[in-house]
Every structure is written in C-alpha cells, then in structure tokens.
C-alpha cells in the first residue's frame, strides 16, 4: 500500500524541517519526504495544499479511566477522542481503579488499546510509583518497566514523604526510568477547591495557595539535582514554578516540564458563578501566571504541552462547585486552543508548536513517535492540520464520554483534519473529499 501526502507544509522538528513538499508512506512506513520527492505510482493520495503535514501529536498526560472508571471514559472512547484531536500516541495515567501498579494491568491496557475497536493509536501506560498510589511503599518498578511502562508517577496522589521520594529517585535512576510528578503539598491544599486569592474570597470558596505547588516543585527539583534521576514536572500553573524549573535547569538538574492548555487561557475569574467546568487541579491561576507561562514556552523553559485530559461522567459534574471533581475533558480541543491562543499570537512558531506537542514529548520519555524520519518509528504517525480552519468546539459532539469541557462554544482557528497511524484512523468532516483520491484500478 503506497500512500502519498503531497503539496503540504512539512513541519518536522526532529530534523528541523519546514518545507513545502510531499511525504510518501509505503506499507505503513514513511519511506521518503521532502521538496523534490518523486511521487510515482500510488494507491491513495492526499492533496495537502494549504495544510501542515506534521508528526502525529504526542500527549504525555491523559486519563483513560479504564479499568474502574468506565462511566467516565473507556480506552476505546479515549483513543477515539485522541485520534480526533490529532494525537497518535498518548500516555495514560496510573490513577485507575485499581491503580496501574502490576504488570498484568499494564498488559490489560496495551491489549485493549491495540484491539480493532479502539482508536487505532498508540497508548503508552505510565506505572504507579508506589503500591496502590498510597505514597508509602515503592511498587515493583523493575517489573513495571519490563511490562512496558515509559515512566512512573503517583499523579494526583503525590508522594508527601520526602524520604520515600528520594528512595524512589535513587531506584529509578538505576532503572533509567523517569518519574512524572504532580507537585502538591496536600497539607496546604486540603479542603481547597480553587486558586487562593481575591476571587475565592469574593465567592466564599476555600482556596489552594500557589505555595502548595511551588514547595513541592522545590523539593522534587532538589532531589532530582542530588540523585540525578530524570524528573518531569506535570501541569505547571504558577509563575513561581516556571522560575524554579528554569533555575533547576541552569543548575544542571535532569528535569523537564509541561503546561496544559487551560493554564494558558483561563484564570480563576472564569469560575464566575460557581461553574464546575472550570474546576481543576492545580487550580486556574491569574493573568500574571499566564503571562509567565507563555514566556516559559517562548524561551524553552517549558518543554512540552500536554492535554491533562480528565473526563468525568455528566452526573459527577452536575453538582455544586465545592462537590464537583477536579478535571477537564481536553483531548479534542487541545490543538485548537494552542493554535488560536499561542501560535497565532506568535508566542510559538508553527515548527515550535509541533515540537512542544509532538517531538519534545516523545523525546522526554523516549517514545517511538514525534518524527517523520524514515525508519525512525515502527509505524508512520502523522497529522494533517488546517491552520486556517475556523470552527466552534461543541463538547456535546465529541468522542470522549466526558463532556466536562470549559471550551464548549469557543471559536478556534486551526484544526487537525486527518490523523494517520499506519493507516487513516480519523478524517474530519471538514476535510474535503476532493483532496483524496484512490488509484484507478
């Protein structure tokens, strides 16, 4: 099977490539690309004029909920949502029920993700750092790595005991296994439901101080510096956190970090009249935080953009604000948000946008993704993006079972219109049939 993507703007940060040209895929593999590629015979061809041809997006941080949370999301619905969002590889978090702390559960995830019913993309499980994610006893990390996890994390139940975290880093250093950390001092955040500040005071809601995040960034950064273990900071939300990560990198600590779309576009003022769609962890902060996070993206302090896709069932979020769970459904809106509010504002170039959403995430965890170099990945992973397409996000018409999106009704410019992972796995209704042609029999 020979598939041709012609006349598109090829954006591949793995080879610093930004040219108008064609990409040739044969038997599921990229075999050639560039400005002067000989198209020759083909089985199918896509006319990509005006579109970007990029490596499939890679999401370091998504929640698929299965096993145990199938009313919120399943591996099938989550991977379909990811494909619709332009993602060809996603990393699923371990806070399922039970947590992903055994090789058998990792096998379960991999088997379900590779079934014909799933979305046709790659799922990379992240293992639990401690048994049951209780923060007390380290899991069988060597067995989890053998089973195929790319990193370990206690995600939303961060390890509070510094001695446990230090032992974890020393052990993971020997395994060459990164630790992904959600930074939160739960003694400071306990009982809070939004950012601690004037808005929380006005609404009469208990706040979560930024120090709850920043204290743990400092602790985990110091431990990474002292042990040499690779540490990835998830979902930065404060300007202080950005400055701390910048300093740890300057000191030579092996740390990386990510930011998620809500922290670049929303503030605590969006909570408005107690709208649970704007409740997440860490909480939405302020315009000052957004400005510094944007600067961190622009200067390279922030390595990646992740979705932090956290779907919930409708009955869980249709409750008073204080009782609602923390999290947002974001897989299908993530790229539109970034293209509209980051790329279009020249904070990131198109090539740098793809770097932060594809190549860099793959490099952070050593995944076989994020590149169009022939033979670099075991299967061709690419996405076609229409950077000029104007559209309105409708959370009620998404593949994800979680409709808890703060972006419902928002207008965006720029959209993934076709996702290809060895073969076509998603084609948007706005992708014109005139662009696609099968070879004549």
LOPA-416297 format. One line per field, with one value per residue (C-alpha): residue number from 1; residue in three letters; x, y, z. Coordinates in steps of 0.02 Angstrom, whole numbers, plus 32768, in hexadecimal, padded with zeros to 4 digits. Each point is the difference from the previous one (the first is absolute). Example, Ala and Ser with C-alpha at 12.3 -4.5 7.8 and 13.67 -1.06 7.14 Angstrom:
% LOPA-416297
seq: c(1|2)
type: c(Ala|Ser)
xx: c(8267|8045)
yy: c(7F1F|80AC)
zz: c(8186|7FDF)
This chain:
% LOPA-416297
seq: c(1|2|3|4|5|6|7|8|9|10|11|12|13|14|15|16|17|18|19|20|21|22|23|24|25|26|27|28|29|30|31|32|33|34|35|36|37|38|39|40|41|42|43|44|45|46|47|48|49|50|51|52|53|54|55|56|57|58|59|60|61|62|63|64|65|66|67|68|69|70|71|72|73|74|75|76|77|78|79|80|81|82|83|84|85|86|87|88|89|90|91|92|93|94|95|96|97|98|99|100|101|102|103|104|105|106|107|108|109|110|111|112|113|114|115|116|117|118|119|120|121|122|123|124|125|126|127|128|129|130|131|132|133|134|135|136|137|138|139|140|141|142|143|144|145|146|147|148|149|150|151|152|153|154|155|156|157|158|159|160|161|162|163|164|165|166|167|168|169|170|171|172|173|174|175|176|177|178|179|180|181|182|183|184|185|186|187|188|189|190|191|192|193|194|195|196|197|198|199|200|201|202|203|204|205|206|207|208|209|210|211|212|213|214|215|216|217|218|219|220|221|222|223|224|225|226|227|228|229|230|231|232|233|234|235|236|237|238|239|240|241|242|243|244|245|246|247|248|249|250|251|252|253|254|255|256|257|258|259|260|261|262|263|264|265|266|267|268|269|270|271|272|273|274|275|276|277|278|279|280|281|282|283|284|285|286|287|288|289|290|291|292|293|294|295|296|297|298|299|300|301|302|303|304|305|306|307|308|309|310|311|312|313|314|315|316|317|318|319|320|321|322|323|324|325|326|327|328|329|330|331|332|333|334|335|336|337|338|339|340|341|342|343|344|345|346|347|348|349|350|351|352|353|354|355|356|357|358|359|360|361|362|363|364|365|366|367|368|369|370|371|372|373|374|375|376|377|378|379|380|381|382|383|384|385|386|387|388|389|390|391|392|393|394|395|396|397|398|399|400|401|402|403|404|405|406|407|408|409|410|411|412|413|414|415|416|417|418|419|420|421|422|423|424|425|426|427|428|429|430|431|432|433|434|435|436|437|438|439|440|441)
type: c(Unk|Unk|Unk|Unk|Unk|Unk|Unk|Unk|Unk|Unk|Unk|Unk|Unk|Unk|Unk|Unk|Unk|Unk|Unk|Unk|Unk|Unk|Unk|Unk|Unk|Unk|Unk|Unk|Unk|Unk|Unk|Unk|Unk|Unk|Unk|Unk|Unk|Unk|Unk|Unk|Unk|Unk|Unk|Unk|Unk|Unk|Unk|Unk|Unk|Unk|Unk|Unk|Unk|Unk|Unk|Unk|Unk|Unk|Unk|Unk|Unk|Unk|Unk|Unk|Unk|Unk|Unk|Unk|Unk|Unk|Unk|Unk|Unk|Unk|Unk|Unk|Unk|Unk|Unk|Unk|Unk|Unk|Unk|Unk|Unk|Unk|Unk|Unk|Unk|Unk|Unk|Unk|Unk|Unk|Unk|Unk|Unk|Unk|Unk|Unk|Unk|Unk|Unk|Unk|Unk|Unk|Unk|Unk|Unk|Unk|Unk|Unk|Unk|Unk|Unk|Unk|Unk|Unk|Unk|Unk|Unk|Unk|Unk|Unk|Unk|Unk|Unk|Unk|Unk|Unk|Unk|Unk|Unk|Unk|Unk|Unk|Unk|Unk|Unk|Unk|Unk|Unk|Unk|Unk|Unk|Unk|Unk|Unk|Unk|Unk|Unk|Unk|Unk|Unk|Unk|Unk|Unk|Unk|Unk|Unk|Unk|Unk|Unk|Unk|Unk|Unk|Unk|Unk|Unk|Unk|Unk|Unk|Unk|Unk|Unk|Unk|Unk|Unk|Unk|Unk|Unk|Unk|Unk|Unk|Unk|Unk|Unk|Unk|Unk|Unk|Unk|Unk|Unk|Unk|Unk|Unk|Unk|Unk|Unk|Unk|Unk|Unk|Unk|Unk|Unk|Unk|Unk|Unk|Unk|Unk|Unk|Unk|Unk|Unk|Unk|Unk|Unk|Unk|Unk|Unk|Unk|Unk|Unk|Unk|Unk|Unk|Unk|Unk|Unk|Unk|Unk|Unk|Unk|Unk|Unk|Unk|Unk|Unk|Unk|Unk|Unk|Unk|Unk|Unk|Unk|Unk|Unk|Unk|Unk|Unk|Unk|Unk|Unk|Unk|Unk|Unk|Unk|Unk|Unk|Unk|Unk|Unk|Unk|Unk|Unk|Unk|Unk|Unk|Unk|Unk|Unk|Unk|Unk|Unk|Unk|Unk|Unk|Unk|Unk|Unk|Unk|Unk|Unk|Unk|Unk|Unk|Unk|Unk|Unk|Unk|Unk|Unk|Unk|Unk|Unk|Unk|Unk|Unk|Unk|Unk|Unk|Unk|Unk|Unk|Unk|Unk|Unk|Unk|Unk|Unk|Unk|Unk|Unk|Unk|Unk|Unk|Unk|Unk|Unk|Unk|Unk|Unk|Unk|Unk|Unk|Unk|Unk|Unk|Unk|Unk|Unk|Unk|Unk|Unk|Unk|Unk|Unk|Unk|Unk|Unk|Unk|Unk|Unk|Unk|Unk|Unk|Unk|Unk|Unk|Unk|Unk|Unk|Unk|Unk|Unk|Unk|Unk|Unk|Unk|Unk|Unk|Unk|Unk|Unk|Unk|Unk|Unk|Unk|Unk|Unk|Unk|Unk|Unk|Unk|Unk|Unk|Unk|Unk|Unk|Unk|Unk|Unk|Unk|Unk|Unk|Unk|Unk|Unk|Unk|Unk|Unk|Unk|Unk|Unk|Unk|Unk|Unk|Unk|Unk|Unk|Unk|Unk|Unk|Unk|Unk|Unk|Unk|Unk|Unk|Unk|Unk|Unk|Unk|Unk|Unk|Unk|Unk|Unk|Unk|Unk|Unk|Unk|Unk|Unk|Unk|Unk|Unk|Unk|Unk|Unk|Unk|Unk|Unk|Unk|Unk|Unk|Unk|Unk|Unk|Unk|Unk)
xx: c(8000|804E|7FB6|8035|7FE8|802B|8011|7FFB|806B|806C|8027|8076|8063|8062|805F|7FDF|7F9B|7F86|7FE4|7F75|8006|7FBF|8008|7FFB|7FC1|8015|7FBE|7FE3|80AE|8040|8079|8023|7FD7|8038|7FEF|8031|7FB7|7FD2|7F4A|7FF8|7F77|7F8C|7F6B|7FBA|8031|7FD3|800E|8043|800A|7FEB|8011|808C|8047|8048|8031|7F69|7FE7|803F|7FA5|8065|7F6C|7F52|7F84|7FA7|7FAA|7FF9|8004|7F84|7FC1|7FA4|7F6E|807C|8066|8039|809E|7F94|7FAE|809E|806C|7F79|7FFE|80BE|7FFF|7F80|8074|8093|805A|8051|8052|7FBD|8040|7F78|800E|8001|7F76|7F81|7FA2|8066|809B|807A|807B|800F|803F|7F59|7FA4|8081|7FE0|7F45|8015|8071|7F8B|7F65|8057|8037|7F54|7FA5|7F79|807A|8033|8093|8085|808D|7FE2|8096|7FD3|8050|8017|7FD8|8098|7FC4|7F91|7F4B|803D|8000|80A9|8048|8054|8052|7FAE|805B|804A|8075|7F6E|7F99|808D|800F|7F44|8014|7FE2|8061|8000|7FB4|7F95|7F88|7FA7|7F72|8039|80B0|807D|8007|8090|80A6|805E|7F8D|8018|80BD|8004|7F90|8076|8099|7FAC|7FBB|80AC|8042|7F6E|8012|7F47|7FBD|7F8D|7F6E|7FCB|7F63|803F|7F89|8018|7F5A|8013|7FF1|7F7E|7F8C|7F4D|8022|7FA1|8046|8093|8019|7FEB|7F84|7F87|7FF5|7FE6|7F75|7FAA|8018|8059|8097|809E|809B|809D|8084|807E|7FB2|8043|80A2|803E|7FF4|8053|8090|800B|7FF7|807A|8080|7FEE|8014|809C|804A|7FD4|8010|7F57|7F9C|7F67|7F72|7F93|7F4B|7F86|805C|7F85|8060|8081|806A|8002|8042|808D|802E|8009|806A|8079|8009|802A|8088|8049|8004|7F70|7FB9|7F51|7F7C|7F53|7F5A|7F70|7F4C|7F8A|7F8F|8093|8027|7F4F|7F97|800A|7FA9|7F87|7FB5|7FB5|7F7F|7F5F|8047|8011|8048|8042|808D|8032|80A6|80A1|806E|7F7D|7FF6|806E|800F|802E|80AE|8019|7FC4|807C|8094|7FCA|7FF9|80B0|8039|7FBD|8053|80AC|8000|7FF3|7F5D|8029|7F55|7F46|7F90|7F44|7FE2|7F61|7F95|7F52|7F70|7F4F|7F79|7FB0|80A6|8012|7F49|8014|802E|80AF|804C|7FC3|8037|809B|809C|8027|7FD5|7FE2|807F|8043|7F96|8017|80B9|804B|7F7A|8020|80BC|7FF7|7F85|8048|80BA|8036|7F92|8045|80B2|8032|8033|8025|7FA6|809D|8014|7F47|8017|809F|7FA7|7F6B|8059|80BD|8030|7F81|8040|80B4|7FD9|7FC5|8062|7F65|8001|7F9F|8010|8062|7FE9|80B3|7FF3|8017|8001|7F5A|7FBA|7F67|7FDD|7FAD|7FC9|7F78|7FBC|7FD5|7F9C|8049|7F7A|7F63|7F84|7F92|7F9C|8020|7F64|8022|7F5C|803D|80A6|803F|8030|7F7D|8035|7FA4|804B|8059|801B|8010|7F4F|7FC6|80AD|8038|80AA|806C|8064|7FCB|8044|7FA2|804F|8060|8069|804E|803A|7F5D|7F78|7FB0|7F9D|7FC3|7FA3|7F5C|804F|8086|7FC5|7FEA|804E|80A6|7FFE|8017|800E|806B|7F9D|7FEC)
yy: c(8000|80A4|80A0|80AE|80A4|8088|80BD|801B|8064|7F7B|802D|7F84|8043|7F5D|8035|80BD|7FF0|8086|7FEF|7FEE|7F4F|7F4F|7F6B|7F4E|7F72|7F4E|7F68|806B|804E|80AB|7FDC|80AD|80B7|80AB|8085|7F98|7F56|7F94|7FD1|7F74|7F7F|8003|7FA9|809C|80B6|8096|80B0|8064|80AB|8082|7F7A|7FD4|7F4F|7FDC|7F6D|7FC1|805C|7FAE|801C|7FE2|800D|7FB9|7F9F|7F6E|7FCC|7F46|7F90|8036|80A4|7FCB|8075|808F|7FBE|7F5E|7FD7|7FF5|80AA|8054|7FC4|8033|80AD|8007|7FD4|8089|8078|7FD6|7F90|7F5D|7FD7|8025|7FD6|7FC5|8028|7F77|8041|7F7F|7F88|7F9D|806A|7FC7|7FB4|7F50|7FBC|7FAA|80A6|804A|7F6B|8020|80B4|7FD0|7F75|806E|808F|7F8E|7FB4|8025|805E|8081|80A2|7FB8|8063|7FD0|8002|8006|7FD4|805E|7F8E|8028|8039|7FB8|7F6B|8034|80B3|8010|8055|7F85|7F6B|7FFE|7F93|7F79|8081|7F88|7F8D|8095|8037|7F50|8004|809C|809E|8098|8057|7FF5|807B|800D|8088|804E|7FAE|8048|7FB5|8070|7FA9|8044|7F64|7F91|8071|8000|7F41|7FFD|8073|7F9A|7F60|804C|8045|7F4D|7FCB|8098|801D|80B4|8039|8070|806C|8061|8080|8020|800D|7FB8|8049|80AB|7FD6|7F95|803D|807E|8002|8094|8079|805C|80B9|808F|7F9B|7F70|807D|8057|7F5A|7FC0|7F63|7FB2|8020|7F9E|806A|8002|7FD1|7F51|7FE5|8061|7FAE|7F55|803C|803B|7F5D|7F8F|806D|7FF9|7F42|7FF1|806D|7F98|7F53|801B|7FAF|8042|805C|8048|8086|7FF0|808F|809A|8089|8089|8082|7FCB|7F4E|8038|8061|7F6D|7F87|807E|8009|7F42|7FEF|8084|7F9B|7F64|7F9E|7F7D|804C|8025|804A|8016|807A|7FDB|806C|803B|8051|8066|803E|7FFE|8056|7FEC|8088|7F85|7FA2|808B|7FC8|7F5E|7FA7|7F51|7FF8|8071|7F96|7FA6|7FD4|805F|808B|8086|8092|80B6|8066|801A|7F44|7FF0|8086|7FA9|7F54|8047|8046|7F57|7FB1|8082|7FF2|7F42|7FEF|7FA1|7F67|7FBD|801F|7F74|7FF0|7FC4|7FB3|7FD9|7FC9|7FEC|7FBE|8086|7FD1|8020|80B4|8035|8025|8099|8043|7FC8|7F4D|7FF2|7F9C|8057|7FEA|802E|7F9E|8048|7F84|803E|80B9|8007|8025|8080|805C|8005|8032|808D|8044|7FD7|7FE6|8087|807C|7FD7|7FBB|7F5F|7FEA|7F74|7F94|8022|7FDB|7F53|7FEA|801F|7F91|7F72|7FF4|803F|7F93|7F68|802C|801C|7F4D|7FAF|7FD1|7FC2|8097|80B8|7FEE|7FE9|7FC2|7F5F|7F69|8068|7FBC|7F50|8047|80A2|807B|80A6|8082|8079|80A9|808B|809C|8073|7F9B|805F|7F92|7FFD|7F7B|7FA0|7F95|7FA3|7FB9|7FB5|7F4D|800F|7FCA|8093|809E|8069|807D|80B8|8022|7FD4|8084|804D|8030|7FC5|8017|7F65|7F4A|7F50|7FBF|7F55|7F8B|7F74|7F75|7F7B|8022|8082|7FF9|80A2|8078|809D|802A|80A4|7FA5|800F|7F60|805D|7FF6|7F42|7F8C|7F44|7FB6|7FC8|7F45)
zz: c(8000|7FC8|8047|7FC8|805D|7F82|7FF9|80BC|8077|8053|80B5|8052|8095|800D|7F65|800B|7F60|7FC5|7F44|7F81|7FBE|8008|8076|7FBD|806D|7FC4|805F|809A|8002|7FCD|7F73|7FB9|8019|7FC7|7F7B|7F67|8028|7F6A|801C|7F80|800E|8095|804D|8052|7FFF|806B|7FBC|8094|7FB0|808A|8087|8078|7FFA|80AC|806E|805F|80A3|80A0|80A4|809D|8074|7FE5|8069|7FAD|80A3|7FD3|8065|8084|7FB9|7F64|8023|7FE6|7F6E|7FB1|7FA2|7F62|8014|803F|7F6F|7F84|804F|7FF6|7F47|7FE1|805B|7F90|807D|7FC8|80A7|80AE|80AD|8077|80B8|8084|8073|7FC8|8072|8029|7FDD|7F7A|807A|7FB9|7F58|7FE2|8001|7F88|7F8D|800E|7FC5|7F6F|7FC7|8006|7FA5|7F72|7FE4|7F5C|8061|8045|7FAB|7FA1|805C|8078|80BC|8074|80B4|8090|8098|80B5|8063|80A6|8027|7FF2|7FE6|80BD|8008|807D|7FAC|7F56|7F7D|7F9F|7F8C|7FA6|7FD5|7FC4|7F8E|7FBA|7FDF|7F96|8066|7FC5|80A9|80AD|8060|8091|7F9B|8063|80A3|800B|8078|809A|805A|7FC1|8036|7F99|7F69|8015|8005|7F67|7FA1|8032|7FC4|7F5F|7FD8|7FFB|7F93|7F8D|8020|8006|808B|7FD1|8093|8028|807C|808F|80BB|8037|80AF|7FAF|7F7C|806A|7FF7|7F77|7F5C|7F9D|7FFE|80A4|7FDB|7FF0|7F94|807C|808C|7F9E|7FDC|80B0|7FC4|8057|7F9D|7FD0|8013|7F77|8087|8004|7F51|800D|80A2|7FAE|7F60|806C|8061|7F67|7FA0|808D|800A|7F43|8008|808D|7FBD|7F44|7FE0|7F6C|803F|7F98|8050|7FC9|7FE3|803D|8030|805B|7FCD|8094|7FC3|7F57|8052|806F|7F6E|7FA0|8093|8013|7F48|8014|8090|7F94|804B|7F87|8002|7F7C|800E|7FAA|7FFD|7FD1|7F96|8090|805A|7F65|7FDF|809F|80A9|80A8|7FCA|7F83|8093|7FF5|8051|8046|7F58|801F|7F4D|803B|8096|7FEB|8058|8011|7FFC|7F7C|8034|7FC3|7F67|8047|8006|7F4C|7FC8|8052|7FC2|7F50|8017|803E|7F61|7F93|804F|800C|80BC|7FE7|7F97|7FD1|7FF6|8042|8004|80B3|7FB9|809B|7FCC|8079|7FEE|7FF2|80A7|8057|7FC6|800A|80B9|806A|7FDE|80A4|7FE4|7F4A|7FD0|7FC1|7F47|7F4E|7F5F|7F86|7F7F|7F6F|8022|8031|7F56|7FD3|80A3|7FE4|7F48|8029|80A2|7FF2|7F4B|7FB3|807F|7FC8|80AA|7FA8|7F47|7FA5|800B|80BA|801C|7FB5|8065|80A5|7FD2|7FA7|7FF5|80AD|805E|7FA2|802B|80B9|8017|7F72|7F9C|7F4C|7FC2|7FD8|7F5E|7F45|7FE3|7F98|8071|809F|803F|7FEB|7FA9|7FA4|8076|7FB8|8009|7F7F|804B|7FAF|8054|7FB8|8021|806D|806C|80A1|8083|8033|8099|7FE8|7F5A|8033|8002|80B7|807D|806B|7FCC|808C|7F91|8029|7F45|7FCC|7F84|7FE8|7F51|7FC5|7F66|7FD2|800A|7FE3|7F69|7FE6|8074|7FB7|8067|7F86|7FA6|800B|80AD|7FFF|7F7A|802F|7FAB|7FCA|7F9C|7F4D|7F9C|7F6D|805A|8001|7F6D|7FED|7F76|7F69|7FF4)
